[in-house]
């Protein structure tokens, strides 16, 4: 029967472990963090410290409660008395009941009560700090894994593009229209892309190990099941609206600064306790005694005693050094609090600037990526028309990859800077984390569908372009206008700044379109064989055509 129960228990434990592991991938970040709060060793230690400090705080009040003592004695007493008195040999017993009540000790007890309460507050602050640190570590591991997957996907796309480019350049050489140097350049770029992919795979393995270390579970194979994180509008609204507000909030709630304030209070109470060593204490004592056959007196006897006890210590040579040390400690605590105030102000100021910069750089990174993708499309088209060399296409491909990587990093930096700012102001909790981020897991499917549609359209476009390239020698005609720069995200700017950025993007588009059109018209009147011209912009802004041999 016992063996059967052991088997059942083991099966249940195994099932629980498998079920938890299987469903871990579907858990949100906040659920994972909440689970860590229940299992993390540092959190458990901090919670135990809070309970211990709470009990100490309650115990300190017991100094104002009366003391009751009971003393019972029993035995045999034999006395040999002078010649004129009879000796005694008696069985005796005695009982004492004592009541003591502290009346006043000039602040020593009050000081101890306040210090124990301060210790309880510090323990709570330490628990809050431990949870905030765990939240930041968890978010770092969670986003780190997602970013590593995204970066590997980007490197894989770049690698595939390099493979296709190498094949195209080799095909050009075989047809007699390419240059061997372009093939070598393409192969060199391909080797670089392969190296970058291997590095990204290693980074993904490291991110996976960090995820396991923090959450104690395997990350999901696909990030589509994870909670993709971005700052929500509600989350941004809970952040400080200005630097002054951030600093004021930090001076009220920052854990390190509040701890220093409590340390100052402790130093003040230590000085009060040291002063009390030079002052008297007042106590009330009452005693009831019952004696039977005690001290040779046969029979029972009762005594009741009540007294007021005044006690004044007279040992200044012993207490004065301690008093002076407490004064020095108080001055040190005051200086530490002042320095921590400056440090907190500086830290919050730096984190505020980091958050502001992160917002701007993230937006610019997104804009730059969109423009780089548009430029790559144009350069590929120009390459098909022999209007751009292979190096230009390679540079554009590398720019897209670099901008993709940068955007991933900047998006993560924006989230982390917001969390760091919240922590510095003492407002980073599990609830604030839930409010700060937006789960995009519900929209992941739609995004994936849109991405798939985009990829399908790109594939169809690529096929069309390839077919056009194959028939270009027959009748290419002028290239189409450069696609307008659409989809550029412009946020966190004034209306005037938005108009300026939009105008700059439109001007760049017009210049690029004009350049392509001018080169095409020049080609038509140059007498060069179709698809064999090279357009060159001169210092004066004009274009001339050089036929390719």
Secondary structure, DSSP 8 states (H G I E B T S, - for coil): -HHHHHHHHHHHHHHHHHHHHHHHTTS-HHHHHHHHHHH-HHHHHHHHHHHHHHHHHHHHGGGGS-EEEEEEEEEEEEE---TTS--EEEEEEEEEEEEEEEEE-TTHHHHHHHHHHHHHHHHHHHHHHHHHHHHHHHHHHHHHHHHHHHHHHHHHHHHHHHHHHHHHHHHHHHHTSS-HHHHHHHHHHHHHHHHHHHHHHHHHHHHHHHHHHHHSS---S-GGGS--EEE-HHHHHTS-SSHHHHHHHHHHH-HHHHHHHHHHHHHHHHHHHHHHTTS-EEEEEEEEEEEEEETTEEEEEEEEEEEEEEE----HHHHHHHHHHHHHHHHHHHHHHHHHHHHHHHHHHHHHHHHHHHHHHHHHHHHHHHHHHHHHHHHHHHHHTTSS-HHHHHHHHHHHHHHHHHHHHHHHHHHHHHHHHHHHTT---HHHHHHHEEE-HHHHHHHHHHHHHHHHHHHHHHHHHHHHHHTHHHH--S-------------S--HHHHHHHHHHHHHHHHHHHHHHHHHHHHHHHH---TT-EEEEE-TTS-EEEEE--
